[in-house]
Amino acid sequence: MVDRSARLAIIVLALLGANMAAAAAAPDHLAGTLPPVTATADADARRSAARAAAWREDLDVARDEFLRRDRSYSPAARADASHRLQRLRERTGRLDDVQIAAELARIAALAGNAHTRLYVLRNRGHWRRYPLRLWRFADGWRVVAAQGEASTLLGGRLTHVAGRPVDTVFASLRPLFAGNDSWAQYMGSYTLTSPDALHAVGLVGVDGRARFRVEQEGVARSFALSPSPFERRESAEESWWYLSPARDVGPAWQHALGAVPLPEFLRGAAVDYRFLRCDGDVIYVQFNRAVDTPGAETVAAWGERLLLEIEQRPPQRLVVDLRFNTGGDLTKARPLVEAITASPLGRERGRIVVLSGESTFSAGITPLAVLRGTSEAIVVGHSPGDGTDFWAEGGNVMLPNSRLVLHYADGLHSYSGHARAIGLAEHIPLGLAVAYLAPDVAVPWLWADYAAGRDADVEAALGAPLRCGTAESESLPR
């Protein structure tokens, strides 16, 4: 027989369990100012109605402020997006916050334009992550960095997520973001490591716990991971940062590259731009971001110094590395790039080598297009994260209740010349007519090369590894 105090304890535990279950059913890490979870049935009903109303208000803002302003949708895609927004508006009471956000992401992706997007993982951190980071090499997904319990998976080739083959999971996540195959792979490094993305496609519960299976030296290992403690982030985080121990991403992160000497492009992962004199009469230019580094040399000043170096001591080869350049302000480096193309280097086939990768994107694509279209440069590596024509610029729309951010695009960049041919106004006319951006020399990035500290792109271009000057000769402080 249970006495009164024991019965009271059972009732209290039951109520606590019910409240915890209610909280789990409506994840609140992205809820912004959405109504909080309460314990009683009446309060829960009021909360549910208020939450649905708040989401409907957000979706109305998405329709009126985001969809109306974005210019990248085709007429058919815009009609589809409007229809799906209305359907989502009618289902807000039956979906949790993550599922609603995921459908918003898919609606943004209907534009087929990688700049038209919902900020939940890369540009903002509004969705949870697991304590590991991935990269898609030519021979599979690999764990390149990890924290805590996930560190046992470092270097492993990922084969399964939540009990399903990783390629199947990746395919189910791809509709969350638009983009070509290169950019889809880059965004996959975010979505595959997000419990909220996996929950959105029905692969894990709201607690986010999932099992990751990897192969390490022929041995299969499986590990169940919980989400990392959530910290809302309002700035960008690039997946490529985690490829290099030279980039400070926090003391708790361990890297797959341990004691291996880093190749130059990974050694320079901590700076936005630099150039080095290297053996073989080569100048290596690493341009990771088209922004002025705070408190350091501006892009303009750096570019003037580089041009002076080229003029005074012309190199035999100039290597321009854009592999990690995800964008910024294309006007920052425009004078530099146009001066390079007009130099004697630009008039002789192959004296300028441009290195491109899947994270070459947005304003990072502009110098690639200019160098290909107006010089005799050769392009080596991997196809970039967008094509010759795309919409960018625009602005952000913050939804008033969830505080989620949608980005609309309204500035056309047409490096193919197609826009001029049909009378469309370009954001900044460059007069280019570039047919394609795929590399002249395609080089697969294999895990074995990365693990050995080899830069296969550079070796394919120059026939030998880069051996450059000391840190004192670099353009910018770290």
C-alpha positions in Angstrom: 0.0 0.0 0.0 1.3 3.5 -0.9 1.1 6.2 1.8 0.0 9.8 1.1 3.5 11.2 0.8 4.5 8.6 -1.8 1.3 9.2 -3.8 2.1 12.9 -3.8 5.6 12.2 -5.0 4.2 10.0 -7.9 1.8 12.8 -8.9 4.5 15.4 -8.9 6.8 13.2 -11.0 4.0 12.5 -13.5 3.3 16.2 -13.9 7.0 16.9 -14.4 7.3 14.2 -16.9 4.3 15.5 -18.8 5.7 19.0 -18.9 9.1 17.7 -20.0 7.4 15.7 -22.8 5.6 18.8 -23.9 8.8 20.8 -24.0 10.5 18.0 -26.1 7.6 18.0 -28.5 8.1 21.7 -29.3 11.8 22.4 -29.4 12.4 26.0 -28.3 16.0 26.7 -29.2 14.8 28.6 -32.3 11.6 29.9 -30.9 12.6 33.5 -30.5 9.6 35.2 -28.9 7.1 32.4 -29.5 5.0 31.7 -26.4 6.7 29.5 -23.7 5.7 26.0 -22.7 3.4 25.8 -19.6 2.1 22.8 -17.6 -1.7 22.8 -17.5 -4.0 21.6 -20.3 -5.8 24.9 -20.6 -2.6 26.8 -20.7 -1.2 24.4 -23.2 -4.2 25.0 -25.5 -3.8 28.7 -25.2 -0.1 28.4 -25.9 -0.8 26.2 -28.9 -3.2 28.7 -30.4 -0.9 31.6 -29.6 2.1 29.8 -31.1 0.1 29.0 -34.3 -1.0 32.6 -34.6 2.6 33.8 -34.1 3.9 31.5 -36.9 1.1 32.6 -39.2 2.2 36.2 -38.6 5.8 35.1 -39.5 4.7 33.4 -42.6 2.7 36.5 -43.7 5.9 38.5 -43.3 7.8 35.9 -45.4 5.2 36.2 -48.1 5.0 40.0 -48.1 8.6 41.0 -47.4 10.7 38.1 -48.6 8.9 36.5 -51.5 7.8 39.8 -52.9 11.4 41.2 -52.9 13.3 38.3 -54.2 13.9 38.4 -58.0 15.4 35.0 -58.6 12.2 32.9 -58.6 10.8 32.0 -62.0 7.1 32.7 -62.3 6.2 29.0 -61.8 8.6 28.7 -58.8 7.1 31.9 -57.3 3.6 30.5 -57.6 4.7 27.2 -56.1 6.4 29.1 -53.2 3.2 31.2 -52.6 1.1 28.0 -52.6 3.3 26.2 -50.2 3.5 29.2 -47.8 -0.3 29.1 -47.7 -0.4 25.4 -47.0 2.3 25.8 -44.3 0.2 28.6 -42.8 -2.7 26.1 -42.5 -0.5 23.4 -40.8 1.3 25.5 -38.2 -0.7 23.8 -35.4 0.3 20.3 -36.5 4.0 20.9 -37.0 6.8 21.7 -34.5 9.0 24.7 -34.9 11.8 22.8 -36.6 9.5 21.3 -39.2 8.0 24.7 -39.9 11.5 26.3 -40.3 12.5 23.4 -42.6 9.6 23.9 -44.9 10.4 27.6 -45.0 13.9 26.6 -46.1 12.6 24.4 -48.8 10.3 27.2 -50.0 13.3 29.6 -50.2 15.2 26.9 -52.1 12.5 26.7 -54.8 14.1 29.7 -56.3 17.0 27.5 -57.5 19.3 30.3 -56.4 21.9 29.5 -53.7 21.8 33.1 -52.3 18.0 32.8 -51.7 17.9 31.0 -48.4 16.8 30.6 -44.7 19.7 31.3 -42.3 19.7 28.4 -39.9 23.1 26.8 -40.1 25.9 28.5 -42.1 25.1 32.3 -42.0 23.4 32.0 -38.7 23.4 29.3 -36.1 19.7 28.8 -35.3 19.7 25.0 -35.5 21.6 22.6 -33.3 24.7 20.7 -34.3 26.4 17.5 -33.3 30.0 17.7 -31.9 31.6 16.7 -35.2 32.4 18.4 -38.5 32.5 16.7 -41.9 34.0 17.2 -45.4 33.0 15.6 -48.6 36.2 14.3 -50.3 36.1 12.6 -53.7 36.1 9.2 -52.0 33.5 9.9 -49.3 32.4 11.9 -46.3 35.0 12.1 -43.5 35.1 13.3 -39.9 37.7 16.1 -40.0 37.1 17.6 -36.5 35.2 16.6 -33.4 34.7 17.3 -29.7 34.3 15.1 -26.7 32.8 11.7 -27.2 32.7 12.2 -31.0 36.5 12.4 -31.1 36.7 8.6 -31.4 35.3 9.1 -34.9 38.1 11.4 -36.2 39.3 10.5 -39.6 36.5 7.9 -40.1 34.7 7.6 -43.4 31.0 8.2 -42.6 28.8 5.4 -44.0 25.5 5.7 -42.1 23.6 8.4 -40.3 20.6 7.4 -38.1 20.7 3.9 -39.5 20.6 4.9 -43.2 23.3 5.2 -45.8 24.9 8.6 -45.8 24.2 9.3 -49.5 20.5 8.5 -48.9 20.4 10.9 -46.0 22.2 13.6 -47.9 19.7 13.3 -50.8 16.8 13.8 -48.3 18.5 16.9 -46.9 19.4 18.6 -50.1 16.0 20.3 -50.8 16.7 22.5 -47.7 19.1 24.7 -49.7 19.4 25.6 -53.4 22.6 25.4 -55.4 24.6 23.3 -57.8 26.2 20.0 -57.0 29.3 21.6 -55.6 27.4 23.9 -53.2 25.1 21.1 -52.2 28.1 19.1 -51.0 29.3 22.1 -49.1 25.9 22.7 -47.4 25.7 18.9 -46.7 28.6 19.4 -44.3 26.2 21.5 -42.2 22.9 19.5 -42.6 24.4 16.1 -42.0 25.8 17.4 -38.7 22.5 19.0 -37.6 20.0 17.1 -35.4 17.3 19.6 -36.4 17.9 19.0 -40.1 17.7 15.3 -39.5 14.5 15.8 -37.4 13.0 17.9 -40.2 13.2 15.0 -42.6 12.0 12.4 -40.1 15.2 10.6 -39.3 15.5 11.5 -35.6 13.2 12.5 -32.8 13.1 16.0 -31.2 15.9 15.0 -28.7 18.2 14.8 -31.7 20.1 11.7 -30.7 21.4 9.8 -33.7 23.8 7.0 -34.4 26.8 7.7 -36.7 28.6 4.8 -38.3 32.1 5.2 -39.7 34.9 3.0 -41.2 38.4 3.5 -39.8 41.1 1.5 -41.4 38.6 -1.1 -42.5 36.9 -1.4 -39.1 33.3 -0.3 -38.8 32.5 1.8 -35.7 29.1 3.1 -34.5 28.5 5.8 -32.0 25.3 7.4 -30.7 25.7 11.2 -30.4 23.6 13.8 -28.7 23.4 17.4 -29.9 26.0 19.8 -28.6 24.8 22.4 -26.0 23.0 25.0 -28.1 24.3 28.5 -28.4 22.4 30.7 -30.8 24.9 32.2 -33.3 24.3 35.4 -35.3 27.4 35.3 -37.5 28.7 33.0 -40.2 30.6 29.8 -39.6 32.4 28.2 -42.5 32.8 24.4 -42.7 36.2 24.7 -44.3 37.5 26.3 -41.1 37.5 22.9 -39.5 39.8 21.4 -42.2 42.9 23.1 -40.7 44.3 23.2 -37.1 45.7 26.6 -38.0 42.2 28.1 -37.8 41.1 28.8 -34.2 37.6 27.3 -33.9 37.8 26.8 -30.1 40.0 24.9 -27.7 37.7 21.8 -27.4 38.0 20.9 -31.1 40.3 18.1 -32.2 41.4 17.7 -35.8 42.0 14.7 -38.0 45.2 16.4 -39.1 47.5 16.0 -36.1 51.3 16.2 -36.5 51.2 16.3 -40.3 52.9 19.4 -41.7 50.2 21.5 -43.3 50.3 22.5 -46.9 50.2 26.2 -47.6 46.5 26.5 -48.3 45.7 24.9 -44.9 48.4 26.9 -43.1 46.9 30.1 -44.4 43.3 29.2 -43.3 43.5 31.7 -40.5 43.8 34.8 -42.7 41.6 36.5 -45.2 44.3 37.3 -47.8 48.0 36.9 -48.2 50.8 36.3 -50.8 54.1 34.4 -50.5 57.2 34.0 -52.7 57.7 30.3 -53.3 60.4 28.1 -54.9 60.3 27.8 -58.6 59.7 31.5 -59.1 56.1 31.3 -58.0 54.0 33.8 -56.1 51.2 32.2 -54.2 48.1 34.3 -53.6 45.6 33.1 -51.1 42.3 35.0 -51.2 39.9 33.5 -48.6 37.5 36.3 -48.1 36.6 39.5 -50.0 36.4 41.8 -47.0 38.8 44.1 -45.2 40.2 42.3 -42.2 39.4 44.4 -39.1 42.5 46.1 -37.7 44.8 44.9 -40.5 45.8 45.8 -44.0 42.9 46.5 -46.3 42.3 44.5 -49.5 43.2 47.6 -51.5 46.5 48.1 -49.7 47.4 44.5 -49.9 46.5 44.4 -53.6 48.7 47.4 -54.3 51.6 45.7 -52.5 51.1 42.5 -54.5 51.0 44.4 -57.8 54.2 46.2 -56.9 55.8 42.9 -56.1 54.7 41.5 -59.5 56.0 44.6 -61.3 59.4 44.7 -59.6 60.0 41.0 -59.6 57.8 39.3 -62.1 57.2 35.6 -61.2 57.2 32.8 -63.7 53.9 31.6 -62.3 51.2 33.3 -60.3 48.9 30.9 -58.3 45.6 32.5 -57.2 43.9 30.3 -54.6 40.1 30.9 -54.4 39.2 27.5 -53.0 37.9 28.8 -49.6 36.5 32.2 -50.8 32.8 32.1 -50.1 32.3 35.8 -50.9 32.1 39.2 -49.4 32.3 42.4 -51.5 33.4 41.9 -55.1 34.5 45.5 -55.5 37.2 45.1 -52.9 39.6 43.1 -55.2 38.3 44.2 -58.6 41.1 46.6 -59.3 43.7 44.0 -58.3 42.2 41.3 -60.4 41.7 43.5 -63.5 45.3 44.7 -63.2 46.6 41.1 -63.0 44.6 40.2 -66.1 46.1 43.2 -68.0 49.7 42.3 -66.9 52.1 40.4 -69.1 51.3 37.3 -66.9 47.7 37.4 -68.2 48.7 37.3 -71.8 50.6 34.0 -71.7 48.7 30.8 -71.4 49.1 29.1 -68.0 51.3 31.7 -66.3 48.3 32.4 -64.0 46.8 29.4 -62.3 43.5 29.8 -60.5 42.6 27.2 -57.9 38.8 26.7 -57.5 36.8 24.5 -55.1 33.2 23.8 -54.0 33.3 26.6 -51.5 34.3 29.1 -54.1 31.1 31.1 -54.0 29.5 34.5 -54.5 32.1 37.3 -54.6 34.7 34.5 -54.6 33.4 33.5 -58.1 33.9 37.0 -59.5 37.8 36.9 -59.7 37.5 33.3 -61.1 35.2 34.6 -63.9 37.3 37.7 -64.6 40.5 35.8 -64.8 39.0 33.1 -67.0 37.2 35.6 -69.2 39.9 38.2 -69.7 43.2 36.4 -69.4 45.0 33.3 -70.4 44.8 31.8 -66.9 44.1 28.1 -66.4 41.7 26.9 -63.8 42.6 23.8 -61.6 40.7 21.9 -59.0 36.9 21.5 -58.6 33.9 23.3 -60.0 32.9 26.3 -57.9 29.7 26.6 -55.7 27.7 28.4 -58.4 27.4 29.0 -62.1 28.2 31.9 -64.4 24.8 33.6 -63.7 23.2 34.0 -60.3 21.2 36.4 -58.2 22.8 37.9 -55.0 22.9 41.2 -53.1 19.4 41.8 -51.6 18.9 41.8 -47.9 17.6 40.0 -44.8 14.1 39.7 -43.5 13.8 38.8 -39.8 10.5 37.1 -38.9 9.1 38.9 -35.9 8.3 36.0 -33.6 10.6 33.1 -34.4 13.4 35.6 -35.2 14.5 33.5 -38.1 16.1 35.3 -41.0 15.3 34.9 -44.7 17.7 36.3 -47.3 16.3 37.6 -50.6 18.4 38.3 -53.7 17.7 41.1 -56.1 21.0 41.8 -57.9 21.9 39.9 -61.0 25.4 38.7 -61.7 25.7 37.5 -65.3 29.2 36.4 -66.3 28.0 34.5 -69.3 26.7 37.6 -71.1 23.3 36.1 -71.3 21.7 38.9 -69.3 22.9 41.5 -71.8 21.6 39.5 -74.7 18.1 39.5 -73.3 18.1 43.0 -71.9 18.4 42.3 -68.2 20.2 44.8 -66.0 23.3 43.5 -64.1 24.2 44.5 -60.6 27.7 45.5 -61.7 28.3 45.1 -65.5 31.7 43.5 -66.1 31.3 42.8 -69.8 32.2 39.2 -69.5 31.2 36.3 -71.8 32.4 33.2 -69.9 30.8 30.0 -71.1 31.6 27.9 -68.0 33.5 27.9 -64.8 34.4 24.2 -64.5 38.2 23.7 -64.2 40.5 23.1 -67.2 42.3 20.5 -65.0 39.9 18.7 -62.7 41.6 17.2 -59.7 39.8 14.9 -57.2 40.5 15.8 -53.6 41.2 12.4 -52.0 41.2 11.7 -48.3 44.7 10.2 -48.6 46.1 13.4 -50.0 44.5 15.5 -47.2 45.6 13.1 -44.5 49.2 13.2 -45.9 49.3 17.0 -46.0 49.4 17.0 -49.9 47.9 19.7 -52.0 46.9 17.7 -55.1 45.6 20.8 -57.0 49.0 22.7 -56.7 50.9 19.6 -57.7 48.7 19.1 -60.7 49.2 22.8 -61.7 53.0 23.1 -60.9 54.2 19.6 -61.0 55.6 19.9 -57.5 54.5 21.0 -54.0 54.6 24.6 -52.9 57.6 25.5 -50.8 57.3 29.1 -49.7 58.9 31.6 -47.4 58.5 31.9 -43.7 55.7 33.4 -41.8 57.5 36.8 -41.8 56.9 37.1 -45.5 53.2 36.7 -45.3 51.0 39.6 -46.2 48.9 39.8 -43.1 49.3 39.0 -39.4 47.4 35.9 -38.3 
